[in-house]
Amino acid sequence: MPQTENVFEVAYRASRDYMDNLNSRPIIPSSETLQALKTFKEPMPKFGQNASAVIQQLHEAGSPNTVATTGGRFYGFVVGGALPVAVAANWLATTWDQNAGTWVLSPIAGDLEDIAGRWMLELLDLPRDAVFGFVTGATMATFSSIASARSALLRRRGYDVKRSGLGGAPRMRIIMSEEIHPTNKAALGYAGFGLDQIEYVAVDKEGRIKPDELPELDDLSIVLVQAGNINSGSFDNFQAVTKKAKQAGAWVHVDGAFGLWARASKNKRHLTQGMELADSWSVDGHKWLNLPHESAIYFCRDAQAVDDVFGISATYLVRDENRQGNNFTPELSRRARGVEFWAALKFLGKEGIAEIVDQSCTHAEHFAEGLKNIGLSVLNDVVLNQIVFSAGSEDMTRLVLKEIQNTGTLWLGPTTWQGQFAMRISVSSVATTEADVEASLVAIKTAFLAAREAV
Ligand SMILES: Cc1ncc(COP(=O)(O)O)c(C=O)c1O
């Protein structure tokens, strides 16, 4: 690679090459391509290297060792793809290298965050005066919400947790189901709550909280509910939970890492009924909105609580009438996450976002139908974009899963659902087409037949 070549040109060509060939390569790296990772295991160079050569090595040895999660046939976890417009906005924003913490450091980053956050409140029809923060992922969005909840409920009891700490605080209660995503427990821990403090509520066969089994709530209770069970895609009954919580002065947080987007679709919105009555909400941009990773947002009704937790002041920090991004997030310095949020929302519009949700859910229905036709058992009510299925016994299901991964056509993950070992599909990439679903079903059928023959 010549020394004079522009490193950005090399990165651009590598990126184009990556995107253009995504669908013709295996979804996960083969054992041969993994060998190329050895090229990185070298001693730290004494002298610097040519910049273009560094990027070229990344592409040659790195690109084949990525997992094709931005393609149309990756159905593991819930990761989402990457909208080209969002990737491009991310590139430009990275080139700007703006610090989005303070408006004076980046008027464009500050304003776009403000606009994107308000657009999101309108799109999701949440209280328009809620405040919001742009964070790395749903885990941090939930942490930010819980820290705010803790502050608000204790303040209402006359206790200033920021000043006095949790040690002498009135004991708070945490109420949730075992079915809520495990990152909620992590977020609770970051906010100073222990696992033994959690009061678990029983769930139904789809993993939804049973509202009748909620314990008596009070004004020191934080109830966590979810929009989108990681396996079944089911939604808790927000209407019933928020009604009880409001009466008791409790706080309700909604983990809607992917499910909150259902509110943008008129076909799926009924699942979210009553959600608007909650106190805080978290949602990932890097899942169903298909933003590049490290993009999430949380919303909170109680602006003072958020400011109590995250507000920072120092004589050198210039404050003016504009929104100061760092007063809503755990970090002071951070990248301009609002830029790609804004770009994707503008590119898609309300209709485009609804279309992404509807399209994924239609694909999920086709998957469920196709799986049943093959002779596999679908174990959940397919209400959203998630499917849990099995091939019967655990051994057989494991074998089929192995055969499916061996086809290289698609990738999906294992899970345990209602005590049963199962496979799961999440359709959350904008790149997935009907042809991808068809090709995946053909591969699953081949894998199933191969597994049956092998036993
Ligand atoms: C329901 C739910 N909550 C929280 C998370 C954690 O999100 P993140 O990895 O963005 O922190 C996930 C991730 O899949 C999720 O599905």
The ligand as a Gaussian input file, in Angstrom:
#p B3LYP/6-31G(d) Opt

LIG

0 1
 C      -35.149000      -6.921000      26.590000
 C      -33.689000      -6.530000      26.637000
 N      -33.250000      -5.725000      27.607000
 C      -31.970000      -5.345000      27.706000
 C      -31.029000      -5.788000      26.795000
 C      -29.604000      -5.316000      26.921000
 O      -29.326000      -4.414000      25.879000
 P      -27.880000      -3.860000      25.588000
 O      -27.064000      -5.026000      25.171000
 O      -28.089000      -2.850000      24.497000
 O      -27.352000      -3.230000      26.837000
 C      -31.427000      -6.645000      25.768000
 C      -30.445000      -7.193000      24.812000
 O      -30.738000      -8.052000      24.010000
 C      -32.797000      -6.997000      25.665000
 O      -33.232000      -7.770000      24.674000

